[in-house]
Amino acid sequence: MSVANPVIRVCEPKYKVDGITKFIENNDFVFDYTFGEDDRTETIYDNAVKPTLDQIFKQGISTVFAYGQTGSGKTYTMEGI
């Protein structure tokens, strides 16, 4: 997997129909913003959460969707600031 904002590329190893020849199928997923494992909590907050605060304080509704493997630090990151 690789992250190049705003795209996440998942590289899936596969076999051709002959069952012998290997190849890699790349699947790209595009989001509003993506973060890699080396991004700091402040970077995530500044880009994903902070822009929603005006909407919240104007009686609006905002959602931050954090997706990732269990134990990867989603809750820690959101509580970090």
C-alpha positions as CSV (number, residue, x, y, z in Angstrom):
1,M,0.0,0.0,0.0
2,S,1.2,3.5,-0.7
3,V,-0.2,6.9,0.2
4,A,0.1,9.9,-2.2
5,N,-2.5,12.4,-1.1
6,P,-5.4,12.1,-2.0
7,V,-4.9,8.6,-3.4
8,I,-4.3,5.3,-1.6
9,R,-2.9,2.6,-3.8
10,V,-3.4,-1.0,-2.7
11,C,-1.1,-3.4,-4.5
12,E,-2.6,-6.9,-4.7
13,P,-0.4,-9.8,-5.8
14,K,-2.2,-12.2,-8.1
15,Y,-1.6,-15.1,-10.5
16,K,-2.6,-15.1,-14.2
17,V,-5.0,-17.7,-15.4
18,D,-2.2,-20.2,-16.0
19,G,-1.7,-20.3,-12.2
20,I,2.1,-19.8,-12.5
21,T,2.7,-16.3,-13.7
22,K,2.6,-13.7,-11.0
23,F,1.6,-10.1,-11.4
24,I,0.5,-7.2,-9.2
25,E,-2.9,-5.5,-9.6
26,N,-2.9,-1.9,-8.4
27,N,-6.2,-0.5,-7.1
28,D,-6.4,3.3,-6.5
29,F,-8.9,4.8,-4.0
30,V,-9.4,8.6,-4.0
31,F,-10.5,10.5,-0.9
32,D,-10.7,14.2,0.2
33,Y,-7.5,13.8,2.0
34,T,-5.3,10.8,3.0
35,F,-2.6,10.4,5.6
36,G,0.3,8.1,5.9
37,E,1.9,6.4,8.9
38,D,4.5,9.1,9.2
39,D,2.1,12.0,9.3
40,R,2.0,13.9,12.7
41,T,-1.2,14.3,14.8
42,E,-1.0,18.1,14.2
43,T,-1.0,17.6,10.4
44,I,-4.1,15.4,10.6
45,Y,-5.9,17.8,12.9
46,D,-5.1,20.8,10.8
47,N,-6.3,19.2,7.6
48,A,-9.2,17.0,8.7
49,V,-10.7,18.4,11.9
50,K,-9.9,22.1,12.2
51,P,-11.7,23.1,9.0
52,T,-15.0,21.6,10.4
53,L,-15.0,23.7,13.6
54,D,-16.7,26.7,12.0
55,Q,-19.5,24.5,10.8
56,I,-19.9,22.9,14.2
57,F,-20.0,26.3,16.0
58,K,-22.7,27.6,13.6
59,Q,-25.0,24.8,14.8
60,G,-24.0,22.5,12.0
61,I,-23.1,18.9,11.9
62,S,-19.7,17.5,11.0
63,T,-18.3,14.1,10.7
64,V,-14.7,12.9,10.7
65,F,-14.4,9.3,9.4
66,A,-11.2,7.5,10.5
67,Y,-10.6,4.2,8.9
68,G,-7.9,1.7,9.6
69,Q,-6.8,-1.5,11.1
70,T,-7.7,-2.2,14.7
71,G,-4.9,-1.0,16.9
72,S,-3.4,1.3,14.3
73,G,-3.9,4.5,16.4
74,K,-7.1,6.1,15.1
75,T,-8.4,6.9,18.6
76,Y,-5.0,8.0,19.8
77,T,-4.6,10.4,16.9
78,M,-8.1,11.9,17.4
79,E,-7.4,12.4,21.1
80,G,-3.9,13.8,20.5
81,I,-4.6,17.5,20.5
